[in-house]
Amino acid sequence: MSIAKEYLKQQMQNPEFQQSFLNEKARLDIEYQLEELKRDIAVCKPVNELIGKIDQIERFVQHA
């Protein structure tokens, strides 16, 4: 296992670190999905595809 993976594994045992890490990961995932949605809107993707992506983001937020 690499040094970075081992360090992360050790840090994840700290509940405060684990919560912060998961919150940041969720924030970045949502940010990425929103940027992807903006690009799709800019290139005028079909409405049903856009709505599908919005639904996907909503489901992610509800489970995060």
C-alpha positions in Angstrom: 0.0 0.0 0.0 1.3 3.4 -0.8 2.2 5.9 1.9 -0.7 8.2 1.0 -3.2 5.3 1.1 -1.9 4.2 4.5 -2.0 7.7 5.8 -5.6 8.1 4.6 -6.6 4.8 6.1 -5.2 5.9 9.5 -6.9 9.3 9.3 -10.2 7.8 8.4 -10.2 6.1 11.9 -10.7 9.6 13.4 -14.4 10.3 13.3 -14.0 14.1 12.9 -11.6 13.6 9.9 -13.8 11.0 8.4 -16.9 13.3 8.5 -15.0 16.3 7.1 -13.5 14.1 4.3 -16.9 12.7 3.4 -18.5 16.2 3.5 -15.8 17.6 1.2 -16.1 14.6 -1.2 -19.9 15.1 -1.4 -19.4 18.9 -2.0 -17.0 18.2 -4.8 -19.2 15.5 -6.4 -22.1 17.9 -6.5 -20.0 20.7 -7.9 -18.8 18.4 -10.7 -22.3 17.3 -11.5 -23.5 20.9 -11.6 -20.6 21.9 -14.0 -21.5 19.0 -16.2 -25.2 20.2 -16.2 -24.1 23.7 -17.1 -22.1 22.4 -20.1 -25.1 20.3 -21.2 -27.3 23.4 -21.0 -24.8 25.5 -23.0 -24.8 23.0 -25.8 -28.6 22.7 -25.8 -28.9 19.1 -24.9 -32.5 17.7 -25.0 -34.7 18.7 -22.1 -35.3 15.1 -21.0 -31.5 14.6 -20.6 -31.2 17.8 -18.6 -34.1 16.8 -16.3 -32.5 13.4 -15.9 -29.3 15.0 -14.7 -31.2 17.3 -12.3 -33.0 14.2 -10.9 -29.7 12.5 -10.5 -28.3 15.5 -8.5 -31.4 15.6 -6.4 -31.1 11.9 -5.5 -27.4 12.4 -4.6 -28.2 15.3 -2.3 -31.0 13.4 -0.6 -28.6 10.5 0.2 -25.7 12.6 1.1 
